[in-house]
Amino acid sequence: MLETYRLTMTELEAGMEHIRQSPRDHGVLRMIARRPAVDEREVLTEAELNLQDGLVGDTWNVRVSKHSTDGKPNLYAQLTVMNARCTELLAQDQERWALAGDQLYVDFDLSDENIPPGTRLAIGSAVIEVSAEPHTGCKKFSARFGVEAMKFVNSPEGKRLHLRGINAKVIQAGKIRVGDTVTKVNGALVE
C-alpha cells in the first residue's frame, strides 16, 4: 500500500479556495476507478456505463446494501462521483486517489447549488443523474485519509460542496474516457 500522509485541518482548509474554484458548467473527467472486488481498484482510461451495472465491471450491482430494506444494491447509489480537486488535496498523490472508493473523479462543482438532485450530467456518450442519496464516507475513508479528512469533508462547508462526493445513477448508457468534458444537460439525452 502507498505511504499514507494525513493532512492537518489547517492544511486541508488551506486547499478549500482551490476546491471552490471548480468549474460550474463544463468540467473534466480526471479519473475512472473500477472496484472489481472489495478493497481492489482498477484505474481505467476508458469505461462503459450502462443502466444495469453502472460502471461495467464494478461490483456495485452485487454488493449488499445496508441502507436498503431488502439488502439489494441501491440504484440511486449506482455511481459515486468525487471532486478531483478535493481528492487531490486529501490523497496528496494521484496514485492514492482511487483509495477514496469512488468511481468517477471530476474537476467539477458538485455542490447542491450547482447540481441539485435530479440534475443530469453528460460525460462522453453517457448521461448520469445526480441522486438525493447522501454520500458521507465511511470507516475505510477515515482510515485511508485520516480523521481530520473525514471531519473536513463532513463539515458544514464540506457537506455544502459535497466534498465526500455525490451518488448518481446512469440514465443513458455510453462510453466515458479520462479527459471527457462533464456538462450539465437540460432534459433531453445526448446523442
N, C-alpha and C positions, 0 to 999 in steps of 0.2 A: 504494500500500500504506500502511496505517496506520503511524503512528510507532511505532517499536519502543522499549520500555523494558524493560531487563533488570534484574531484582532481584538483589541480593546474597544470598548464602547466609544471612546474618543476617536480612535482610528476609523471606526465604522461611520460615525456621524460626520467625519471629515469628508467622506465619499458621497454623502447624501445629495449635494448640489449637482454633482455629475449625473447621478441617477435621475434627478428631477428634470434634467435636460433631454431625457429620452424622447425620440420622435413621437409625435402625436397622430400623424396621418399616414406616413409611409416609413415603415421601419425595415429591418433586415433580419432574416433568419440566420442566426450565428452558429447554432449547433443543433444537431439531432442526436439524441441518445436513446437507443432501444434497450429495454430490460428483458433479456431472453430468459432469465431466471432470477430468483431472489438474490439480491446483492451483486448481480452481474450487470455490466453495462457494455454496450457496443456503440461506439461513436461512428456515425454514418455521414457520408457526404450527400446522399440522397436516399429517399424512402418513399413508401406508398402509404397513403392514408385511405382507409375505407370505413364504411358505415358499421360493419360488424366487429372489426378488430381494433379500430382506432389506428394506431401505428402498427402496420403489418409486421409480425414477428415479435411484438412486445407481449408481455404476459398479462396485460390489463384484463383481457377477457376471460382469464382462468383464475384470477385472484379472488379469494373470498373477501367480501366487503363486510367489515364490522359495523358499517353505517347503514346498511340496508336491512330490512326486516327479514328478507329471505336468504341473505348471505350472498346473493348474486352480485356480480360487478355492477357498479353504479354508472349508467350510461352518461350521466352528467359529469362524471369524473373520468371519462374515457381518455382524455389527454390532459397532461399538466404542462403549463407554459410558464416560464420564469423570465424575468427581465435579465438580459445578459449583462447589463452594467452592474446590477446587484450581485449576480453570480460571480462576475469578475472580481469584485471587491471582496466577497466572502472567501472565495477559493484561492485567490492570490496567484493562481497558476491555471491555465486553461486545461491542463491535464487533470485537474481536480473538479472541473465544472460538473461532470456527469454524476459525481457523488451526491449532488443535491437531490437526485432521484427523479428529476423531471425529464420529459421527452423533448420538448422544444424550448430553445433559449433564443429569445428575440431582443433586438435592440428596438424597443417599442414601449410606450407609456401604457402600462396595464391598469391604471387607476380607474375606479368607477366613474369618475368624471369624464374620462376619455372613452372607455369601452364598458358601459354598464352591461349587466346580464342581458343576453339576447342579441348583443352586437355580433355581427358576422365579420370574420377576418379572412381575406383571401391570401393564401400562401401557395406559390406555384399554381398548379391547376386545381388545388383543393380549397375547400371553404370549411372553416370551423366556426362554431357558435359558442360564445362566452356563457358559462353557466353561473347560476347564483350560488352554487355549492361552494362553500369556503374551502380554501387550501391554506392550512395554517402550519404545517410542518409536524415533525414527529421526533421521537427519541433519537432515531438514526441521524436526522438532520443536525440535532444538537450535538450528538457525539462526533460528527464529522467536521462541524464548523464552530462548535463551542456554544456555551450557554449565552454569552453576550450576543452572538449572531442570532440566536433564537429570540432573545429579547428585542433585538434591533428590528427583525422582520415582523414581529408581533406587537411592536409599539403602536400607539395610535397613528403616527405618520406612516409607519411601515405597513399597517393594515390598509390605510387610505390609498397608498400607492401599490398595494398588493405585491410587496417585496418578496413574499414567500411564493408568489405566483398565483395563477388562476387555474380553474378547471374549465374544460371545454369538451365539446363533442363534435365529431365530424358530421357535416350535413351535406357535403359534396366530396365524393372520393376524388383522389388525384395524386399526382407526384409532387413531391417537395424536394428542394435542394438547398444546401447551405448557400447563402448569398441571395436567395429569393427575397423579393420585396414582400413585406407584410402590409396589407392595406385594408382599411375599413370598407365594407361592402354594404350598400343600401339595398335591401330587398332581394333583387334578382341574383341568381347564382352566376358564377363566371363561366365563360366558355373556353 
